[in-house]
Amino acid sequence: MQTKPFTFIVTLFFLVVSVSVFSQKTATLNSLLDKNSEFIFPQTSDKISKALNIKTVFYEDANEEKYAKWPMKTGLELYCSLGKDHAVNEMFFTTSDNKPVVVEGLPFGLILNKSTLQDSKTKFGKYNAKTQKLGADSEFPGGSKLVFKKGKHYATLLFDNKNLLKSLGLTTALIDPAAN
């Protein structure tokens, strides 16, 4: 049986596209994490930029509060509010435009778009993790939020309606959902 060149080329093209779409990416956060795979605070925007080898994007919200973000080639985006002298005491991890790319190498060994709510409940249960269902008006309608405190920081994990991790936030205090 002879394969037509066009069919072969189309098949090869779709194979390459599917491998790149479903490939797993690794965040290059190693120098920003301690031996327990936890994010080290405080940091500065310059130190983060240098560690990630990415230029910091500075911006302000409607209340003129200063923020920084680092969009990475892996699809991972880090962002935070800035304190005095560009001090960073909190960090949020998400994928750009909620892309379905799988990104590993996050704090606590979490993997965006792969870690599940149930696995996280089991893993962080010893830290008295609390689960809350997300409403229809949230970023992930029908999803869940898992919050726990480890050391001096709170971790907030957001899951979509398929119970896959979509966002991770590390803060020094719980953020009021009514903020902003």
N, C-alpha and C positions, 0 to 999 in steps of 0.2 A: 504494500500500500504506500502510495506516495503522498506526502503532505504538500499542499500548495504553499508557496513562499509567503503569500499574504496571510494565510491562516497562522502559519508559524510565527511571523512577525507580530501579529496581533496578540497571540497567546503569550509570547515573550514580553511584550509591552505590559500586559495586564499582570503578569507575574512580578515584574519589577515594581510596578505601581503598588501592588498589594503588599509586597515586602516592605516598601518604604512607609506606607500608611500604617501598618500594624507593627512596625518595629518598636522595640522598647528603647527608650533613651535613658541616659544616666545623667543626673544633675552633678555638676562638678563643684560640690559644696564641701569637700573633705577638709579643706583648711579652715572652714568656718564652723566645723562641728568638733565637739570634744570626743574623748575616747568612748563615751556612751552613746554616740551618734545624736547628741543634743546640740542645738544651736548655741553658740557662745555669745553672751551679752555682757556688757555693752560692746557695740561695734561702732565704726564710723562708716559713712557712705563711701569714703575714699578706700578704706580697707576692704570693704565688700567688693567694690568695683575692681580693685587690683586682684583680689582672690579669684573673681569670676572672669577676669580679663574682658570686662564689658563696661562701656561707658554708662555712668549713672544718668538717668533721665529724671530731672527735677520738675515738679509741677505743684500747683496749689489748687485747693478745692474752692468751693463757693464762699467758704468762711475764711479764706486766705491762710489756711493751715498748710504748712509745707510738707510735701511728700517726695519720696524717691522710689524709682522702680528700676528693675534690671530685667529686661526681656532677653531670654537666652535662646540660642539656636535650637535647643532641644524642645522648645515649646513651653518650657517652664517659665513662669514670670514671678519674680520676687518683688514685693513692694512693702513700704512701711511709711509711717509718719516720722518726721525728723524732729529731734529735740535740739537743745542748744548746741552750737558748734557741729551740727549735722550728726549728733549722737543718735544711734539706733538702739532702741530697747525693746522693740517688737518686730515681728516679721510675719508676712503672709506669703503663702506659696499657692499658686494656682496655674492653670494652663492658659495660654493666650486665647481669648475668645472661646474658652471652654472646649478646646480641641480635644478629640478623643485619644490623644497620644499618651502612651504609658511612660511615666517618668519615675525612675527609681533613684535611690541615693538621698532621700529626704531625711530630715530628723526622725528619730525613733525607728528608723528602718522602714518607714511608710513608702508606699508606691502610689502615685496618683493614677487614677483609672484602673487600679488593680486591687489595692487593699480594700477589704470589705468591712461593712459595719460590724458584722458578727465577729470577724477576726480581731477587730480593734476593741470591741467590748471585752473579749477574752484577754487580749494583751494588756489593756489598760485598766481592767477591773480592779487590780490591786491599788490603784490610785483613786478609787471611789468615783469612777467615770459615770457621768449622768447622760442619759440619752433623751432627746426631745425631738418630736416630729416637726418637720418644717411645714409651714402653711402654704396655701396656694399663691400668696403674694411674695414668697421668698425667691431667692435666686435659683433654688433647686426644689420646685414644688413637689410635694409628696416624698421628699427626701428626709434625712435625719441629721441631727447635730449631736456630736458627742463631745463633752467637755470634761476635762480633768486637770488637776494641778499636780505638777511634778517639780519639786524643788521650789524655786521662786517664781516659776512661770506657769501660766494657764495655757493649755492647748485646746483649740477649738477645731474639730474636724467636721467638715460638711460633706455629706454623702447625697448622691442623687437618688431618684426613685428606684434605681436598680441596686441600691446599696453599695455603690462604688465611690471611693474617695475622690472628691473633686477639689477640695481646698483644705489647707492647713493654716491655722493662725497661732502664733506664739506671742503672748502678751504678759505684762506684769500685773494686769488687773482684768477682770471680766469686763467686756465691752457691752454697754447698754445697747440693746437692739434698736432703741429709739434714737440713738445718736446719728446725726447727719440726716 
